[in-house]
Structures are given as C-alpha cells and as structure tokens.
Amino acid sequence: MNVRGWQQPLWTRRWPTWLVLAIARLEPLGNLPAPGTWGSAAGLAWVVGAFWWPQLGPGCSVALILASNYFSVAVCGEAEIRLGKTDPGEVNLDEFMAMPVCFLGASRLLAIAPAWAVLLAGFAVFRFFDIAKPLGISRLQALPGGWGVVIDDLAAAVATCATLHGAVWLWSLR
C-alpha cells in the first residue's frame, strides 16, 4: 500500500544501531521466545505505571499515547531498515506502546471487575487480535515503514478496547 503522507520519520537515522535495536526490541525481551507476548506483558507495566498509578486525565492520557506511538513509529521503522526485514518479530516496542489503548475508559471496566482481571482480560484479547489480525487489521501492515509496524497493533488495541467495553455493556444488561 503506497499512501502519500505516511513517511518514515527521519530523526532516528543518526542514532547508533545498537540503541535503535535495543529500544525496538525492549532488550532483552525481543530475544525471548514469543517477543510480542513479552512486549505486551511489559506494556501492562507501562499501563499501570504511566496511566493508572498517576491517574492521568483523559487529555493527558491521549497525548501520551499519541506521542509514545509516534516515537514507536520512528524507532520501529528505523529498526526495520537496520535489520533489513519488514515488521521483524523481535521488534516488540509496538506491542508495548499499544497496550494503553486497550484500557481507555478503564474506570468503566474497573466498576465490574478487579484491576488484575481487567489487565489479564485486556492482555489476552489484545494478543488474540494482534496474532489473528481479523477485521482488516492485517492490511494495515502494508503501510510504509514504522507506520505499518505500529498501526496494526493500535488497531488490535482499539478492537480490544471495544471488546472489553462491549463485555461491560453486555454484563450491565443482565
């Protein structure tokens, strides 16, 4: 998919390769079996530490999500270039940065379940959507550079968020 305006950010070009790859792989997690799962698990700590514990307002949360995912686009795209691979499996920064999107509106989720259950459910549903890539999510990987690496994970996270909130809605009907 060749889409105008989806240019790979260039500001990571001057970074040393070891730094780009260490960040993109969440070293040492990118070297473990199932690196996407490990990146997602680490993303749960990112959710709790950066979003729940300080209790950011919705505006700050969205700003942090947008900024962190733009950072991820730049780093993951540069890692693709340095590794010579499209969406390399060992790059898991994209899963890490997408996890907060799964829990947007978490106060509604926490009204019916303890935090550990919400986090576990979000993790499991996100891994399903990230691996299976239904609903056209797989087509997003065709976007150029880091955009294709990151946006499919963001779409999986949006699908996860919708699924969790749909489950809360269904639960409220009983």
TACOR-V398594 format. One record per backbone hydrogen bond with DSSP energy under -0.5 kcal/mol. NH is the residue of the N-H (numbers start at 0). CO is the residue of the C=O. E is the energy in kcal/mol with one decimal. If there is no record, write none. Layout:
BEGIN
[[NH/CO/E] [NH/CO/E]]
END
This chain:
BEGIN
[[2/0/-0.8] [5/2/-1.3] [6/4/-0.9] [12/9/-1.9] [14/11/-1.6] [18/15/-0.6] [19/15/-2.1] [20/16/-2.7] [21/17/-2.0] [22/18/-2.3] [23/19/-2.7] [24/20/-2.1] [25/22/-1.1] [26/21/-2.5] [28/25/-2.5] [29/24/-1.5] [30/27/-1.7] [31/28/-1.3] [36/33/-0.7] [37/33/-1.8] [38/34/-2.5] [39/35/-2.1] [40/36/-2.4] [41/37/-2.5] [42/38/-1.7] [43/39/-1.1] [43/40/-0.7] [44/40/-1.0] [45/41/-1.6] [46/42/-2.4] [47/43/-2.4] [48/44/-3.1] [49/45/-2.4] [50/46/-1.8] [51/46/-2.0] [52/47/-3.3] [54/51/-0.6] [55/50/-1.2] [60/56/-2.5] [61/57/-2.5] [62/58/-2.2] [63/59/-2.5] [64/60/-2.5] [65/61/-2.7] [66/62/-2.6] [67/63/-2.6] [68/64/-2.1] [69/65/-2.0] [70/66/-2.2] [71/67/-1.9] [72/68/-2.2] [73/69/-2.1] [74/70/-2.5] [75/71/-3.0] [76/72/-2.1] [77/73/-1.9] [78/74/-2.3] [79/75/-2.1] [80/76/-1.8] [81/77/-2.5] [82/78/-2.6] [83/79/-1.7] [84/79/-1.3] [86/84/-0.5] [90/87/-1.4] [91/23/-1.7] [91/89/-0.7] [92/23/-1.8] [95/91/-1.9] [96/92/-2.6] [97/93/-1.4] [98/94/-1.3] [100/97/-1.5] [101/97/-0.7] [101/98/-1.2] [102/98/-0.6] [102/99/-1.1] [103/100/-1.4] [105/102/-1.2] [107/104/-1.5] [108/104/-0.8] [109/105/-3.1] [110/106/-0.7] [111/108/-1.3] [112/108/-1.0] [116/113/-0.6] [117/113/-2.1] [118/114/-2.8] [119/115/-2.3] [120/116/-2.6] [121/117/-2.7] [122/118/-2.5] [123/119/-2.5] [124/120/-2.7] [125/121/-2.5] [126/122/-2.5] [127/123/-2.0] [128/124/-2.5] [129/125/-3.0] [130/126/-2.3] [131/127/-3.0] [132/128/-1.6] [136/133/-2.0] [137/132/-1.1] [138/135/-0.8] [139/135/-0.6] [139/136/-1.2] [140/137/-1.1] [141/138/-1.5] [142/139/-1.7] [146/143/-1.2] [147/143/-0.7] [147/144/-0.8] [148/144/-1.0] [149/145/-2.3] [150/146/-2.8] [151/147/-0.7] [152/149/-0.6] [153/149/-2.1] [154/150/-2.5] [155/151/-2.0] [156/152/-2.2] [157/153/-2.4] [158/154/-2.5] [159/155/-2.0] [160/156/-2.7] [161/157/-2.6] [162/158/-2.2] [163/159/-2.9] [164/160/-2.5] [165/161/-2.4] [166/162/-2.3] [167/163/-1.9] [168/164/-2.3] [169/165/-2.6] [170/166/-2.5] [171/167/-2.0] [172/168/-0.9] [172/169/-0.7] [173/169/-0.5] [173/170/-1.0]]
END
